[in-house]
Each structure stands twice: as structure tokens, then as C-alpha cells.
């Protein structure tokens, strides 16, 4: 599993529509949004390519000014099993 976090900047007058569009992307979750247009977003997916595709989709949402990844982690199946034991 791949997990990434991003900071997304949106036009202040389009925060709610951008947030809804981001949350419609599979594996995406908006954890906070300011009135100025800054959003904290996490993405989870099985493959890095799916995360890259999701980030590209975010860039293409009307009203998005930028989407910058600030963290990425890949957790393997063996790491998942160790944490569960």
C-alpha cells in the first residue's frame, strides 16, 4: 500500500467544489481546508501509478492552483503483518 499526503491550494471562491472533486477521487481524503484555499489531503492506493494518476486528476480540477506532495510511504505486505502481530 502506498500513502501520500499533499497540500493543495485552491482558489478561495472554489474551495467547496474543489474539496468535493478531490473526495470523489478513489483513495483521496481531505482532512482540512481553510477559507484561503489551503487543503491537507491524503491519498491511499495499491500502486504508485494510481497515486500519480490521482495527483494529476487533482491538478486538472477547475480552481486548483497547485497540488504538492509532502510525504510518501510504501508499506509492504510483510510490514503490515508485522504490525498486526
N, C-alpha and C positions, 0 to 999 in steps of 0.2 A: 504494500500500500504506500502511496505517495501522498504527502501532506505538504501544502504550501500555504503561506499567508501573504497577503498583499495589502497595500494601501492603494485605494482607488480614489481619484479626485474626479468629481463631477461638477457640472455647472450647478450653482446653488439653487436655481429655479427648477432643476430637473432631478433633485435628489431622490424623491419618492419613486419616480418612474425608473431611474437607473437602479435603485435598490431592488425593485420588483423584477427587473430584467435580469439582474445578477442572480437573484434567488431562484429564477426559472432555469438556470444552468445546472445540470445534474452535478451534485457534489459541492456546490457553492453555498456558502452561508455568510450573510452579513451580520457581524457581531456588534457593530455600532456605526452610527452615521451622525455627522454634525450638520448644522444648518449651513455651514460654509462649503459643504460638499465633500468632506473627507470621510472615507469609509474604511473600516477594517474588515477584511474578507478572508475566509479560509476556503481552501479547495482540497477535496479528498478524491483520490482516484486510484485505480489499479495500475495505470501506466503513465509514465511521464508524458507521452504524446497526448493523452487525454487531457492532462493538466495544461499543456501548451496550447491545445485547441481551445480550452475554456478561457485561458487568458486572452487569446486572440479574439474570441467572441466578446469578452468584456471591452476590449479596445474598440470594437466596432459598434457598441451600444451608443445610440444618439445621446449626447450630453456628457459622455465620459471624456475627460481631458487627459487622464493618464491612469495606468494600472502598473504598479511597480511591485515585483516580488521582493519580500524582505526575509523570507525564511523558506527552506525546503528540507524535508526529511523523507527518506525512504526506509520503511520498516519491512524487513523480510519476514517470511512465514516462520522461520526459526526464532526470530526475535519476539514475534507475537506469542509463540508457545512458551518461551522462557518467562515472559511477563505474566502469563496466566498460571504458571506453576507456583 
